[in-house]
Amino acid sequence: MNAYRVMPTRVEELAQLEAKLPAIRRANVEHHIGLMKVAKAQGAQVICFGELFPAPYFALTHAPMWTALAEDWREGMTVTELRAAARAHAMIVIAPIYELDRSGMRFNTAVVIDETGAVLGKFRKAHIPHGANEQGQFLEGFYYDRSNGENGPHVRNVSKTPFFPVWETSVGRIGVAICYDRHFEGVMSTLAKEGAELVFSPAVTFGAKSERMWELEFEVDAARHCLVIGGSNRKGSEPPWNQPYFGRSYFVGPNGRFANVSTHAELVIADLDLGQLSRPDPSGWNLKRDLRPNTYTR
């Protein structure tokens, strides 16, 4: 959730924040670096922050001022601070930011930083929602474009597709799918085929259908594609929009969910057994062996 506390009470007053955007970013980055310290103290080796974590979720309304928060994915304030924090705490960081490309285009982007502070690359959100449900609207297409596949340059990327990189890291092969991406059947299957073992899916999501599917999609994809998936969602509400987010972040593997061992309300921490991905499935299933791709509609 947004860590900047001096927010207006009415949407009509958002313009008063225009000069405070750098302070909003800094408050959120500093708050999340604090969460890194807590996670490290509890034994975490890798951390993924929430979608667009340096700000409140602003895509609920049209307000062009928020575009000024977009920043460079290599040299912007957020990544610069997180590189230092990753190095200091020896943690891998997945940092979902609002990216300003040097072409002037903007993207919803996750930057991957290893435990030495090196930037391994980025993933740009591939599918962009723009619509409304019974609770509110989501106008993401107003703020950023869908991925153009220009995610490089990369370090230790083992994927052959430009849209879905997979990074070899000290904890395993990591992929990313941001929020709306999780609904498309080709996303997790592609990441699995390209070698991913652990997929992080940071989201800001709300609404009855989203809440119902949240409990199902990751479970099915983890079992079907032999993955460990971490899904995160904001929890609570942020003024002045006060849109409720249902939270319920969790980790799941092919054989079910991992226990949350965190002692902090804003963190979900799990001991992830990636070794299970290479062991025989106790159910007797062997989906990779028994796949018949030539029989399916393409």
Secondary structure, DSSP 4 states (H G I P E B T S, - for coil): --------SSGGGGGGGGGGHHHHHHHHHHHHHHHHHHHHHTT-SEEEPPTTTTS---TTS--GGGGGG-B-TTTSHHHHHHHHHHHHHT-EEEEEEEEE-TTS-EEEEEEEE-TTS-EEEEEE-S---EEE-SS-EEEGGGT-BPP-S-----SSB--S-TTS--EEETTEEEEE--GGGGGSHHHHHHHHHTT-SEEEEEE---SHHHHHHHTTHHHHHHHHHT-EEEEEE-EE--TTT---EE---EEEETTEEPP---SSTT-------GGGGGSPPTT---HHHH--GGGS--
